[in-house]
């Protein structure tokens, strides 16, 4: 498995886990925690898009 494929897999898994945690929360989170979660989600999605671009450019 190539480096970009591993990065795509890790980014997709972390994005899915964060989306699941955010959508299934049973109680309201603090504003600071919500900002942190959305920040991590944004970074994971940026990593996913970036690794997809780098993978396509290698082909």
PQR file of N, CA, C, O and H, with PARSE charges and radii, in Angstrom:
ATOM      1  N   UNK A   1       0.853  -1.179   0.000 -0.4000 1.5000
ATOM      2  CA  UNK A   1       0.000   0.000   0.000 -0.0000 2.0000
ATOM      3  C   UNK A   1       0.897   1.240   0.000  0.5500 1.7000
ATOM      4  O   UNK A   1       1.853   1.328   0.770 -0.5500 1.4000
ATOM      5  N   UNK A   2       0.576   2.181  -0.864 -0.4000 1.5000
ATOM      6  CA  UNK A   2       1.387   3.386  -0.981 -0.0000 2.0000
ATOM      7  C   UNK A   2       1.112   4.339   0.173  0.5500 1.7000
ATOM      8  O   UNK A   2       0.123   4.213   0.895 -0.5500 1.4000
ATOM      9  H   UNK A   2      -0.201   2.110  -1.489  0.4000 1.0000
ATOM     10  N   UNK A   3       2.022   5.296   0.322 -0.4000 1.5000
ATOM     11  CA  UNK A   3       1.915   6.259   1.412 -0.0000 2.0000
ATOM     12  C   UNK A   3       0.619   7.054   1.332  0.5500 1.7000
ATOM     13  O   UNK A   3      -0.027   7.264   2.359 -0.5500 1.4000
ATOM     14  H   UNK A   3       2.825   5.398  -0.265  0.4000 1.0000
ATOM     15  N   UNK A   4       0.219   7.503   0.151 -0.4000 1.5000
ATOM     16  CA  UNK A   4      -0.985   8.327   0.016 -0.0000 2.0000
ATOM     17  C   UNK A   4      -2.244   7.518   0.264  0.5500 1.7000
ATOM     18  O   UNK A   4      -3.238   8.044   0.766 -0.5500 1.4000
ATOM     19  H   UNK A   4       0.743   7.333  -0.683  0.4000 1.0000
ATOM     20  N   UNK A   5      -2.205   6.235  -0.086 -0.4000 1.5000
ATOM     21  CA  UNK A   5      -3.356   5.377   0.188 -0.0000 2.0000
ATOM     22  C   UNK A   5      -3.545   5.185   1.686  0.5500 1.7000
ATOM     23  O   UNK A   5      -4.676   5.168   2.172 -0.5500 1.4000
ATOM     24  H   UNK A   5      -1.398   5.807  -0.494  0.4000 1.0000
ATOM     25  N   UNK A   6      -2.451   5.040   2.416 -0.4000 1.5000
ATOM     26  CA  UNK A   6      -2.538   4.906   3.876 -0.0000 2.0000
ATOM     27  C   UNK A   6      -3.068   6.185   4.492  0.5500 1.7000
ATOM     28  O   UNK A   6      -3.891   6.143   5.406 -0.5500 1.4000
ATOM     29  H   UNK A   6      -1.532   5.053   2.021  0.4000 1.0000
ATOM     30  N   UNK A   7      -2.602   7.319   4.000 -0.4000 1.5000
ATOM     31  CA  UNK A   7      -3.068   8.599   4.524 -0.0000 2.0000
ATOM     32  C   UNK A   7      -4.545   8.807   4.218  0.5500 1.7000
ATOM     33  O   UNK A   7      -5.279   9.328   5.057 -0.5500 1.4000
ATOM     34  H   UNK A   7      -1.932   7.353   3.258  0.4000 1.0000
ATOM     35  N   UNK A   8      -4.992   8.407   3.026 -0.4000 1.5000
ATOM     36  CA  UNK A   8      -6.415   8.512   2.692 -0.0000 2.0000
ATOM     37  C   UNK A   8      -7.245   7.649   3.629  0.5500 1.7000
ATOM     38  O   UNK A   8      -8.301   8.078   4.093 -0.5500 1.4000
ATOM     39  H   UNK A   8      -4.395   7.984   2.344  0.4000 1.0000
ATOM     40  N   UNK A   9      -6.779   6.438   3.911 -0.4000 1.5000
ATOM     41  CA  UNK A   9      -7.506   5.529   4.790 -0.0000 2.0000
ATOM     42  C   UNK A   9      -7.589   6.083   6.208  0.5500 1.7000
ATOM     43  O   UNK A   9      -8.651   6.040   6.829 -0.5500 1.4000
ATOM     44  H   UNK A   9      -5.921   6.090   3.534  0.4000 1.0000
ATOM     45  N   UNK A  10      -6.489   6.597   6.719 -0.4000 1.5000
ATOM     46  CA  UNK A  10      -6.488   7.154   8.078 -0.0000 2.0000
ATOM     47  C   UNK A  10      -7.359   8.402   8.158  0.5500 1.7000
ATOM     48  O   UNK A  10      -8.088   8.578   9.134 -0.5500 1.4000
ATOM     49  H   UNK A  10      -5.626   6.632   6.215  0.4000 1.0000
ATOM     50  N   UNK A  11      -7.298   9.272   7.152 -0.4000 1.5000
ATOM     51  CA  UNK A  11      -8.104  10.489   7.159 -0.0000 2.0000
ATOM     52  C   UNK A  11      -9.588  10.169   7.061  0.5500 1.7000
ATOM     53  O   UNK A  11     -10.406  10.778   7.751 -0.5500 1.4000
ATOM     54  H   UNK A  11      -6.705   9.129   6.359  0.4000 1.0000
ATOM     55  N   UNK A  12      -9.934   9.218   6.211 -0.4000 1.5000
ATOM     56  CA  UNK A  12     -11.339   8.838   6.063 -0.0000 2.0000
ATOM     57  C   UNK A  12     -11.869   8.202   7.351  0.5500 1.7000
ATOM     58  O   UNK A  12     -12.996   8.476   7.762 -0.5500 1.4000
ATOM     59  H   UNK A  12      -9.270   8.723   5.651  0.4000 1.0000
ATOM     60  N   UNK A  13     -11.057   7.359   7.983 -0.4000 1.5000
ATOM     61  CA  UNK A  13     -11.490   6.717   9.226 -0.0000 2.0000
ATOM     62  C   UNK A  13     -11.672   7.740  10.340  0.5500 1.7000
ATOM     63  O   UNK A  13     -12.657   7.688  11.075 -0.5500 1.4000
ATOM     64  H   UNK A  13     -10.141   7.137   7.649  0.4000 1.0000
ATOM     65  N   UNK A  14     -10.733   8.664  10.467 -0.4000 1.5000
ATOM     66  CA  UNK A  14     -10.872   9.658  11.531 -0.0000 2.0000
ATOM     67  C   UNK A  14     -12.033  10.610  11.246  0.5500 1.7000
ATOM     68  O   UNK A  14     -12.715  11.039  12.177 -0.5500 1.4000
ATOM     69  H   UNK A  14      -9.933   8.706   9.869  0.4000 1.0000
ATOM     70  N   UNK A  15     -12.267  10.945   9.984 -0.4000 1.5000
ATOM     71  CA  UNK A  15     -13.413  11.788   9.637 -0.0000 2.0000
ATOM     72  C   UNK A  15     -14.724  11.095   9.976  0.5500 1.7000
ATOM     73  O   UNK A  15     -15.632  11.706  10.540 -0.5500 1.4000
ATOM     74  H   UNK A  15     -11.712  10.597   9.228  0.4000 1.0000
ATOM     75  N   UNK A  16     -14.817   9.820   9.629 -0.4000 1.5000
ATOM     76  CA  UNK A  16     -16.032   9.065   9.912 -0.0000 2.0000
ATOM     77  C   UNK A  16     -16.270   8.956  11.414  0.5500 1.7000
ATOM     78  O   UNK A  16     -17.403   9.095  11.876 -0.5500 1.4000
ATOM     79  H   UNK A  16     -14.080   9.324   9.170  0.4000 1.0000
ATOM     80  N   UNK A  17     -15.206   8.707  12.178 -0.4000 1.5000
ATOM     81  CA  UNK A  17     -15.347   8.607  13.631 -0.0000 2.0000
ATOM     82  C   UNK A  17     -15.779   9.936  14.236  0.5500 1.7000
ATOM     83  O   UNK A  17     -16.645   9.959  15.110 -0.5500 1.4000
ATOM     84  H   UNK A  17     -14.286   8.594  11.802  0.4000 1.0000
ATOM     85  N   UNK A  18     -15.196  11.039  13.788 -0.4000 1.5000
ATOM     86  CA  UNK A  18     -15.575  12.348  14.306 -0.0000 2.0000
ATOM     87  C   UNK A  18     -17.014  12.705  13.949  0.5500 1.7000
ATOM     88  O   UNK A  18     -17.748  13.239  14.780 -0.5500 1.4000
ATOM     89  H   UNK A  18     -14.493  11.020  13.078  0.4000 1.0000
ATOM     90  N   UNK A  19     -17.416  12.414  12.721 -0.4000 1.5000
ATOM     91  CA  UNK A  19     -18.793  12.694  12.310 -0.0000 2.0000
ATOM     92  C   UNK A  19     -19.760  11.859  13.145  0.5500 1.7000
ATOM     93  O   UNK A  19     -20.806  12.353  13.568 -0.5500 1.4000
ATOM     94  H   UNK A  19     -16.819  11.980  12.046  0.4000 1.0000
ATOM     95  N   UNK A  20     -19.413  10.598  13.380 -0.4000 1.5000
ATOM     96  CA  UNK A  20     -20.269   9.732  14.202 -0.0000 2.0000
ATOM     97  C   UNK A  20     -20.387  10.275  15.621  0.5500 1.7000
ATOM     98  O   UNK A  20     -21.484  10.329  16.177 -0.5500 1.4000
ATOM     99  H   UNK A  20     -18.564  10.197  13.036  0.4000 1.0000
ATOM    100  N   UNK A  21     -19.266  10.676  16.205 -0.4000 1.5000
ATOM    101  CA  UNK A  21     -19.293  11.192  17.576 -0.0000 2.0000
ATOM    102  C   UNK A  21     -20.087  12.488  17.676  0.5500 1.7000
ATOM    103  O   UNK A  21     -20.820  12.692  18.644 -0.5500 1.4000
ATOM    104  H   UNK A  21     -18.375  10.632  15.753  0.4000 1.0000
ATOM    105  N   UNK A  22     -19.949  13.355  16.696 -0.4000 1.5000
ATOM    106  CA  UNK A  22     -20.653  14.637  16.726 -0.0000 2.0000
ATOM    107  C   UNK A  22     -22.156  14.435  16.571  0.5500 1.7000
ATOM    108  O   UNK A  22     -22.946  15.075  17.265 -0.5500 1.4000
ATOM    109  H   UNK A  22     -19.354  13.189  15.910  0.4000 1.0000
ATOM    110  N   UNK A  23     -22.549  13.549  15.666 -0.4000 1.5000
ATOM    111  CA  UNK A  23     -23.978  13.384  15.382 -0.0000 2.0000
ATOM    112  C   UNK A  23     -24.716  12.538  16.412  0.5500 1.7000
ATOM    113  O   UNK A  23     -25.934  12.660  16.544 -0.5500 1.4000
ATOM    114  H   UNK A  23     -21.907  13.029  15.103  0.4000 1.0000
ATOM    115  N   UNK A  24     -24.005  11.682  17.143 -0.4000 1.5000
ATOM    116  CA  UNK A  24     -24.686  10.806  18.092 -0.0000 2.0000
ATOM    117  C   UNK A  24     -24.500  11.244  19.546  0.5500 1.7000
ATOM    118  O   UNK A  24     -24.789  10.473  20.461 -0.5500 1.4000
ATOM    119  H   UNK A  24     -23.016  11.583  17.036  0.4000 1.0000
ATOM    120  N   UNK A  25     -24.034  12.440  19.764 -0.4000 1.5000
ATOM    121  CA  UNK A  25     -23.844  12.918  21.138 -0.0000 2.0000
ATOM    122  C   UNK A  25     -25.200  13.004  21.832  0.5500 1.7000
ATOM    123  O   UNK A  25     -26.161  13.541  21.281 -0.5500 1.4000
ATOM    124  H   UNK A  25     -23.799  13.066  19.020  0.4000 1.0000
ATOM    125  N   UNK A  26     -25.263  12.467  23.047 -0.4000 1.5000
ATOM    126  CA  UNK A  26     -26.530  12.448  23.777 -0.0000 2.0000
ATOM    127  C   UNK A  26     -26.710  13.675  24.654  0.5500 1.7000
ATOM    128  O   UNK A  26     -27.822  13.960  25.099 -0.5500 1.4000
ATOM    129  H   UNK A  26     -24.482  12.030  23.495  0.4000 1.0000
ATOM    130  N   UNK A  27     -25.647  14.392  24.903 -0.4000 1.5000
ATOM    131  CA  UNK A  27     -25.762  15.606  25.708 -0.0000 2.0000
ATOM    132  C   UNK A  27     -24.969  16.723  25.034  0.5500 1.7000
ATOM    133  O   UNK A  27     -24.046  16.465  24.262 -0.5500 1.4000
ATOM    134  H   UNK A  27     -24.744  14.160  24.542  0.4000 1.0000
ATOM    135  N   UNK A  28     -25.328  17.924  25.324 -0.4000 1.5000
ATOM    136  CA  UNK A  28     -24.673  19.076  24.717 -0.0000 2.0000
ATOM    137  C   UNK A  28     -23.235  19.179  25.203  0.5500 1.7000
ATOM    138  O   UNK A  28     -22.953  19.021  26.391 -0.5500 1.4000
ATOM    139  H   UNK A  28     -26.078  18.134  25.951  0.4000 1.0000
ATOM    140  N   UNK A  29     -22.335  19.444  24.272 -0.4000 1.5000
ATOM    141  CA  UNK A  29     -20.933  19.610  24.639 -0.0000 2.0000
ATOM    142  C   UNK A  29     -20.648  21.089  24.877  0.5500 1.7000
ATOM    143  O   UNK A  29     -21.410  21.960  24.456 -0.5500 1.4000
ATOM    144  H   UNK A  29     -22.563  19.572  23.307  0.4000 1.0000
ATOM    145  N   UNK A  30     -19.561  21.349  25.545 -0.4000 1.5000
ATOM    146  CA  UNK A  30     -19.189  22.744  25.763 -0.0000 2.0000
ATOM    147  C   UNK A  30     -18.754  23.358  24.430  0.5500 1.7000
ATOM    148  O   UNK A  30     -18.417  22.647  23.483 -0.5500 1.4000
ATOM    149  H   UNK A  30     -18.942  20.641  25.887  0.4000 1.0000
ATOM    150  N   UNK A  31     -18.768  24.655  24.379 -0.4000 1.5000
ATOM    151  CA  UNK A  31     -18.411  25.341  23.136 -0.0000 2.0000
ATOM    152  C   UNK A  31     -16.960  25.073  22.762  0.5500 1.7000
ATOM    153  O   UNK A  31     -16.646  24.902  21.584 -0.5500 1.4000
ATOM    154  H   UNK A  31     -19.042  25.233  25.148  0.4000 1.0000
ATOM    155  N   UNK A  32     -16.079  25.037  23.745 -0.4000 1.5000
ATOM    156  CA  UNK A  32     -14.669  24.786  23.461 -0.0000 2.0000
ATOM    157  C   UNK A  32     -14.456  23.394  22.873  0.5500 1.7000
ATOM    158  O   UNK A  32     -13.673  23.231  21.938 -0.5500 1.4000
ATOM    159  H   UNK A  32     -16.334  25.176  24.702  0.4000 1.0000
ATOM    160  N   UNK A  33     -15.142  22.397  23.410 -0.4000 1.5000
ATOM    161  CA  UNK A  33     -15.018  21.041  22.894 -0.0000 2.0000
ATOM    162  C   UNK A  33     -15.605  20.932  21.491  0.5500 1.7000
ATOM    163  O   UNK A  33     -15.050  20.237  20.640 -0.5500 1.4000
ATOM    164  H   UNK A  33     -15.779  22.529  24.170  0.4000 1.0000
ATOM    165  N   UNK A  34     -16.711  21.606  21.248 -0.4000 1.5000
ATOM    166  CA  UNK A  34     -17.315  21.589  19.912 -0.0000 2.0000
ATOM    167  C   UNK A  34     -16.381  22.220  18.885  0.5500 1.7000
ATOM    168  O   UNK A  34     -16.232  21.699  17.779 -0.5500 1.4000
ATOM    169  H   UNK A  34     -17.161  22.170  21.940  0.4000 1.0000
ATOM    170  N   UNK A  35     -15.756  23.331  19.242 -0.4000 1.5000
ATOM    171  CA  UNK A  35     -14.803  23.982  18.328 -0.0000 2.0000
ATOM    172  C   UNK A  35     -13.621  23.059  18.052  0.5500 1.7000
ATOM    173  O   UNK A  35     -13.158  22.962  16.916 -0.5500 1.4000
ATOM    174  H   UNK A  35     -15.877  23.754  20.140  0.4000 1.0000
ATOM    175  N   UNK A  36     -13.136  22.384  19.085 -0.4000 1.5000
ATOM    176  CA  UNK A  36     -12.027  21.451  18.920 -0.0000 2.0000
ATOM    177  C   UNK A  36     -12.415  20.284  18.015  0.5500 1.7000
ATOM    178  O   UNK A  36     -11.642  19.894  17.140 -0.5500 1.4000
ATOM    179  H   UNK A  36     -13.513  22.462  20.008  0.4000 1.0000
ATOM    180  N   UNK A  37     -13.601  19.729  18.220 -0.4000 1.5000
ATOM    181  CA  UNK A  37     -14.057  18.615  17.384 -0.0000 2.0000
ATOM    182  C   UNK A  37     -14.198  19.035  15.924  0.5500 1.7000
ATOM    183  O   UNK A  37     -13.763  18.314  15.025 -0.5500 1.4000
ATOM    184  H   UNK A  37     -14.229  20.046  18.931  0.4000 1.0000
ATOM    185  N   UNK A  38     -14.799  20.187  15.687 -0.4000 1.5000
ATOM    186  CA  UNK A  38     -14.943  20.645  14.306 -0.0000 2.0000
ATOM    187  C   UNK A  38     -13.601  21.015  13.692  0.5500 1.7000
ATOM    188  O   UNK A  38     -13.412  20.865  12.485 -0.5500 1.4000
ATOM    189  H   UNK A  38     -15.152  20.772  16.416  0.4000 1.0000
ATOM    190  N   UNK A  39     -12.682  21.488  14.493 -0.4000 1.5000
ATOM    191  CA  UNK A  39     -11.329  21.761  13.993 -0.0000 2.0000
ATOM    192  C   UNK A  39     -10.631  20.486  13.569  0.5500 1.7000
ATOM    193  O   UNK A  39     -10.008  20.437  12.509 -0.5500 1.4000
ATOM    194  H   UNK A  39     -12.836  21.610  15.473  0.4000 1.0000
ATOM    195  N   UNK A  40     -10.732  19.440  14.402 -0.4000 1.5000
ATOM    196  CA  UNK A  40     -10.149  18.146  14.039 -0.0000 2.0000
ATOM    197  C   UNK A  40     -10.811  17.572  12.795  0.5500 1.7000
ATOM    198  O   UNK A  40     -10.138  16.995  11.941 -0.5500 1.4000
ATOM    199  H   UNK A  40     -11.239  19.480  15.263  0.4000 1.0000
ATOM    200  N   UNK A  41     -12.120  17.728  12.689 -0.4000 1.5000
ATOM    201  CA  UNK A  41     -12.836  17.240  11.510 -0.0000 2.0000
ATOM    202  C   UNK A  41     -12.374  17.967  10.256  0.5500 1.7000
ATOM    203  O   UNK A  41     -12.160  17.341   9.218 -0.5500 1.4000
ATOM    204  H   UNK A  41     -12.667  18.198  13.383  0.4000 1.0000
ATOM    205  N   UNK A  42     -12.220  19.272  10.345 -0.4000 1.5000
ATOM    206  CA  UNK A  42     -11.741  20.044   9.191 -0.0000 2.0000
ATOM    207  C   UNK A  42     -10.336  19.601   8.778  0.5500 1.7000
ATOM    208  O   UNK A  42     -10.056  19.460   7.587 -0.5500 1.4000
ATOM    209  H   UNK A  42     -12.393  19.781  11.188  0.4000 1.0000
ATOM    210  N   UNK A  43      -9.460  19.384   9.748 -0.4000 1.5000
ATOM    211  CA  UNK A  43      -8.100  18.938   9.436 -0.0000 2.0000
ATOM    212  C   UNK A  43      -8.105  17.548   8.789  0.5500 1.7000
ATOM    213  O   UNK A  43      -7.357  17.299   7.844 -0.5500 1.4000
ATOM    214  H   UNK A  43      -9.688  19.499  10.715  0.4000 1.0000
ATOM    215  N   UNK A  44      -8.936  16.660   9.291 -0.4000 1.5000
ATOM    216  CA  UNK A  44      -9.018  15.317   8.714 -0.0000 2.0000
ATOM    217  C   UNK A  44      -9.549  15.365   7.286  0.5500 1.7000
ATOM    218  O   UNK A  44      -9.055  14.649   6.416 -0.5500 1.4000
ATOM    219  H   UNK A  44      -9.544  16.862  10.059  0.4000 1.0000
ATOM    220  N   UNK A  45     -10.547  16.202   7.043 -0.4000 1.5000
ATOM    221  CA  UNK A  45     -11.088  16.314   5.676 -0.0000 2.0000
ATOM    222  C   UNK A  45     -10.093  16.970   4.733  0.5500 1.7000
ATOM    223  O   UNK A  45     -10.002  16.580   3.569 -0.5500 1.4000
ATOM    224  H   UNK A  45     -10.949  16.784   7.750  0.4000 1.0000
ATOM    225  N   UNK A  46      -9.348  17.957   5.212 -0.4000 1.5000
ATOM    226  CA  UNK A  46      -8.307  18.580   4.385 -0.0000 2.0000
ATOM    227  C   UNK A  46      -7.225  17.556   4.067  0.5500 1.7000
ATOM    228  O   UNK A  46      -6.726  17.512   2.942 -0.5500 1.4000
ATOM    229  H   UNK A  46      -9.423  18.274   6.157  0.4000 1.0000
ATOM    230  N   UNK A  47      -6.857  16.734   5.046 -0.4000 1.5000
ATOM    231  CA  UNK A  47      -5.885  15.671   4.802 -0.0000 2.0000
ATOM    232  C   UNK A  47      -6.380  14.665   3.789  0.5500 1.7000
ATOM    233  O   UNK A  47      -5.609  14.191   2.955 -0.5500 1.4000
ATOM    234  H   UNK A  47      -7.262  16.769   5.960  0.4000 1.0000
ATOM    235  N   UNK A  48      -7.656  14.335   3.850 -0.4000 1.5000
ATOM    236  CA  UNK A  48      -8.239  13.391   2.896 -0.0000 2.0000
ATOM    237  C   UNK A  48      -8.208  13.953   1.481  0.5500 1.7000
ATOM    238  O   UNK A  48      -7.796  13.266   0.546 -0.5500 1.4000
ATOM    239  H   UNK A  48      -8.282  14.720   4.527  0.4000 1.0000
ATOM    240  N   UNK A  49      -8.638  15.186   1.324 -0.4000 1.5000
ATOM    241  CA  UNK A  49      -8.635  15.816  -0.006 -0.0000 2.0000
ATOM    242  C   UNK A  49      -7.211  15.966  -0.522  0.5500 1.7000
ATOM    243  O   UNK A  49      -6.947  15.699  -1.694 -0.5500 1.4000
ATOM    244  H   UNK A  49      -8.973  15.744   2.083  0.4000 1.0000
ATOM    245  N   UNK A  50      -6.300  16.386   0.332 -0.4000 1.5000
ATOM    246  CA  UNK A  50      -4.905  16.546  -0.084 -0.0000 2.0000
ATOM    247  C   UNK A  50      -4.268  15.242  -0.502  0.5500 1.7000
ATOM    248  O   UNK A  50      -3.542  15.196  -1.495 -0.5500 1.4000
ATOM    249  H   UNK A  50      -6.515  16.603   1.284  0.4000 1.0000
ATOM    250  N   UNK A  51      -4.527  14.180   0.240 -0.4000 1.5000
ATOM    251  CA  UNK A  51      -3.950  12.894  -0.129 -0.0000 2.0000
ATOM    252  C   UNK A  51      -4.573  12.348  -1.411  0.5500 1.7000
ATOM    253  O   UNK A  51      -3.892  11.691  -2.198 -0.5500 1.4000
ATOM    254  H   UNK A  51      -5.116  14.217   1.047  0.4000 1.0000
ATOM    255  N   UNK A  52      -5.853  12.614  -1.625 -0.4000 1.5000
ATOM    256  CA  UNK A  52      -6.472  12.215  -2.898 -0.0000 2.0000
ATOM    257  C   UNK A  52      -5.816  12.932  -4.069  0.5500 1.7000
ATOM    258  O   UNK A  52      -5.540  12.318  -5.099 -0.5500 1.4000
ATOM    259  H   UNK A  52      -6.406  13.148  -0.985  0.4000 1.0000
ATOM    260  N   UNK A  53      -5.567  14.219  -3.917 -0.4000 1.5000
ATOM    261  CA  UNK A  53      -4.926  14.999  -4.975 -0.0000 2.0000
ATOM    262  C   UNK A  53      -3.516  14.479  -5.248  0.5500 1.7000
ATOM    263  O   UNK A  53      -3.125  14.319  -6.404 -0.5500 1.4000
ATOM    264  H   UNK A  53      -5.791  14.718  -3.079  0.4000 1.0000
ATOM    265  N   UNK A  54      -2.758  14.216  -4.190 -0.4000 1.5000
ATOM    266  CA  UNK A  54      -1.391  13.727  -4.367 -0.0000 2.0000
ATOM    267  C   UNK A  54      -1.379  12.331  -4.998  0.5500 1.7000
ATOM    268  O   UNK A  54      -0.500  12.022  -5.803 -0.5500 1.4000
ATOM    269  H   UNK A  54      -3.076  14.346  -3.251  0.4000 1.0000
ATOM    270  N   UNK A  55      -2.348  11.493  -4.637 -0.4000 1.5000
ATOM    271  CA  UNK A  55      -2.448  10.157  -5.219 -0.0000 2.0000
ATOM    272  C   UNK A  55      -2.749  10.239  -6.705  0.5500 1.7000
ATOM    273  O   UNK A  55      -2.155   9.508  -7.498 -0.5500 1.4000
ATOM    274  H   UNK A  55      -3.062  11.744  -3.983  0.4000 1.0000
ATOM    275  N   UNK A  56      -3.664  11.120  -7.094 -0.4000 1.5000
ATOM    276  CA  UNK A  56      -4.021  11.259  -8.502 -0.0000 2.0000
ATOM    277  C   UNK A  56      -2.850  11.825  -9.304  0.5500 1.7000
ATOM    278  O   UNK A  56      -2.637  11.430 -10.451 -0.5500 1.4000
ATOM    279  H   UNK A  56      -4.146  11.713  -6.450  0.4000 1.0000
ATOM    280  N   UNK A  57      -2.097  12.737  -8.717 -0.4000 1.5000
ATOM    281  CA  UNK A  57      -0.952  13.316  -9.420 -0.0000 2.0000
ATOM    282  C   UNK A  57       0.164  12.321  -9.638  0.5500 1.7000
ATOM    283  O   UNK A  57       0.931  12.462 -10.591 -0.5500 1.4000
ATOM    284  H   UNK A  57      -2.269  13.058  -7.786  0.4000 1.0000
ATOM    285  N   UNK A  58       0.280  11.308  -8.776 -0.4000 1.5000
ATOM    286  CA  UNK A  58       1.321  10.282  -8.936 -0.0000 2.0000
ATOM    287  C   UNK A  58       0.999   9.320 -10.064  0.5500 1.7000
ATOM    288  O   UNK A  58       1.906   8.729 -10.649 -0.5500 1.4000
ATOM    289  H   UNK A  58      -0.342  11.193  -8.002  0.4000 1.0000
ATOM    290  N   UNK A  59      -0.246   9.156 -10.372 -0.4000 1.5000
ATOM    291  CA  UNK A  59      -0.664   8.194 -11.395 -0.0000 2.0000
ATOM    292  C   UNK A  59      -0.289   8.655 -12.774  0.5500 1.7000
ATOM    293  O   UNK A  59      -0.567   7.964 -13.753 -0.5500 1.4000
ATOM    294  H   UNK A  59      -0.983   9.636  -9.897  0.4000 1.0000
TER
END
